[in-house]
Amino acid sequence: MSTIRERNKELILRAASEEFADKGFAATKTSDIAAKAGLPKPNVYYYFKSKENLYREVLESIIEPILQASTPFNADGVPGEVLSHYIRSKIRISRDLPFASKVFASEIMHGAPHLSADLVEQLNAQARHNIDCIQTWIDRGQIAPIDPNHLMFSIWAATQTYADFDWQISAVTGKAKLDEADYEAAAQTIIRLVLKGCEVDR
């Protein structure tokens, strides 16, 4: 029974991610989510109670990986290794959770109205921690004296674009879907640009 429950919840979450990414929260109908999931509409309410709760679950499904991506950041870490690991983690999120990434980006662009204050604080605390680590490396002379805030913003933009702007990427590359080699090339390119820009010798 629990296996069926988890399977149904996963189907609904996946369908909801696609619908919310495509139409936004207000325009998305639970009936469309149920149809995409291949389940009766009452199942959506049975598992998630409301559209609002389902939307929050979609957001939380990507926030956890975002927070986990920063695990390597610590002041005593090797800058090149930490930054490389972080960039690869962010690329994996864009590859594995593209629709949830779009939902998250839209939520942030609208001022995060559906995110709890606790989750907002966790995200902000994570960003501050990462930036403080980078500043420590700068103070120690381990990397070039660049603005740590804008370094983080640049990494976010470079990695998240593979989910949030997939249509444009498909149009330019002529590929309907990127493959593993494309994502590996993306990770290597971003890592090279960041490490060279930071003057890090791996």
C-alpha positions in Angstrom: 0.0 0.0 0.0 2.8 2.4 0.9 4.5 1.7 -2.4 1.3 2.6 -4.3 0.9 5.7 -2.2 4.5 6.9 -2.9 4.1 6.1 -6.6 0.9 8.1 -6.9 2.4 11.0 -4.9 5.4 11.0 -7.2 3.2 10.9 -10.3 1.2 13.9 -9.0 4.3 15.9 -8.0 5.9 15.3 -11.4 2.7 16.3 -13.2 2.2 19.3 -11.0 5.8 20.5 -11.6 5.1 20.5 -15.3 1.7 22.2 -15.1 2.9 24.9 -12.7 6.0 25.5 -14.8 3.9 25.8 -17.9 1.0 27.8 -16.6 1.9 29.3 -13.3 0.1 28.8 -10.0 -3.1 30.7 -10.6 -3.8 29.3 -14.1 -3.1 25.7 -13.2 -6.1 23.4 -12.5 -6.0 20.4 -10.3 -8.0 18.5 -13.0 -5.2 19.1 -15.5 -2.6 17.9 -12.9 -4.7 14.7 -12.3 -5.1 14.1 -16.1 -1.4 14.5 -16.7 -0.6 12.1 -13.8 -3.2 9.6 -15.1 -5.1 9.6 -11.8 -8.6 10.6 -10.7 -8.9 14.2 -9.5 -9.9 13.2 -5.9 -6.4 11.6 -5.6 -4.8 15.1 -5.8 -6.8 16.2 -2.8 -6.4 12.9 -1.0 -2.7 13.1 -1.0 -2.1 16.9 -0.9 -5.3 18.4 0.5 -5.2 21.5 -1.7 -3.5 23.1 -4.8 -1.6 25.4 -2.4 -0.1 22.5 -0.5 0.8 20.7 -3.7 2.5 23.9 -5.0 4.5 24.1 -1.8 5.6 20.5 -2.1 6.8 21.2 -5.6 8.9 24.1 -4.3 10.2 22.0 -1.4 11.2 19.2 -3.8 13.9 21.5 -5.3 14.8 23.5 -2.2 16.2 20.5 -0.4 18.6 19.7 -3.3 19.5 23.4 -3.5 20.4 23.4 0.2 22.3 20.1 -0.1 24.4 21.5 -3.0 26.2 23.8 -0.6 27.4 21.1 1.7 31.0 21.3 0.5 31.3 25.0 1.3 33.5 25.5 4.4 36.3 28.0 5.0 38.9 25.2 5.3 37.9 23.6 2.0 40.0 23.8 -1.2 38.4 26.5 -3.3 38.8 24.8 -6.6 37.3 21.6 -5.3 34.4 23.3 -3.5 33.4 25.5 -6.4 33.7 22.6 -8.9 31.5 20.3 -6.7 28.9 23.1 -6.2 28.7 23.9 -10.0 28.3 20.2 -10.8 25.5 19.8 -8.1 23.7 22.9 -9.5 23.9 21.5 -13.1 22.5 18.1 -11.9 19.5 20.0 -10.3 18.8 21.7 -13.7 19.1 18.3 -15.4 17.0 16.3 -13.0 14.5 18.8 -11.8 13.9 21.2 -14.8 10.2 21.9 -14.2 10.6 22.4 -10.4 13.5 24.7 -11.2 11.2 26.8 -13.4 8.5 26.9 -10.7 11.2 28.0 -8.1 12.5 30.7 -10.4 9.0 32.0 -11.0 8.3 32.0 -7.3 11.4 34.0 -6.6 10.7 36.5 -9.4 7.3 37.1 -7.8 8.7 37.8 -4.3 8.4 34.2 -2.9 4.8 34.6 -1.8 4.3 30.9 -1.2 7.6 30.2 0.5 7.5 30.0 4.3 9.6 32.4 6.3 11.6 29.4 7.6 12.5 28.2 4.1 13.4 31.8 2.9 15.7 32.1 5.9 17.3 28.7 5.2 18.0 29.8 1.6 19.3 33.2 2.7 21.5 31.7 5.4 22.9 29.2 2.9 23.8 32.0 0.5 25.4 34.1 3.3 27.4 31.1 4.4 28.7 30.4 0.9 29.6 34.1 0.4 31.4 34.2 3.7 33.5 31.2 2.7 34.4 32.8 -0.5 35.3 36.1 1.3 37.5 34.0 3.7 39.4 32.5 0.7 39.9 36.0 -0.7 41.2 37.3 2.6 43.6 34.5 2.8 44.8 35.1 -0.8 43.6 31.7 -2.0 41.5 33.3 -4.8 41.4 36.6 -6.6 39.7 39.6 -4.8 36.5 39.5 -6.7 33.0 40.3 -5.3 31.8 37.1 -3.6 28.1 38.1 -4.0 28.4 38.5 -7.8 30.4 35.3 -8.1 27.5 33.4 -6.5 24.9 35.2 -8.6 26.9 34.4 -11.8 27.1 30.7 -10.8 23.3 30.6 -10.1 22.6 32.2 -13.5 25.0 30.0 -15.5 23.8 26.7 -14.0 20.0 27.4 -13.7 19.8 28.6 -17.3 19.9 24.9 -18.4 16.5 24.4 -16.8 14.9 27.8 -16.9 15.8 28.7 -20.5 15.7 25.2 -22.0 13.5 26.4 -25.0 16.2 28.9 -26.0 19.0 26.3 -25.6 17.0 23.8 -27.8 16.5 26.5 -30.4 20.2 27.3 -30.5 21.6 23.8 -30.4 18.8 22.2 -32.5 18.4 19.5 -29.9 15.0 18.8 -28.4 16.7 17.5 -25.2 20.3 17.8 -24.0 22.1 14.5 -23.3 24.7 13.6 -20.6 27.6 14.8 -22.8 25.9 18.2 -23.1 25.5 18.6 -19.3 29.1 17.4 -18.8 30.3 20.0 -21.3 28.2 22.6 -19.6 29.7 21.8 -16.2 33.3 21.7 -17.5 32.8 25.0 -19.2 31.3 26.8 -16.2 34.0 25.3 -13.9 36.8 26.5 -16.2 35.4 30.0 -16.5 34.8 30.3 -12.7 38.2 28.9 -11.7 40.1 30.9 -14.2 38.2 34.0 -13.2 39.0 33.3 -9.5 42.6 32.5 -10.4 42.3 29.1 -8.7 44.9 26.5 -9.5 43.3 23.1 -9.0 
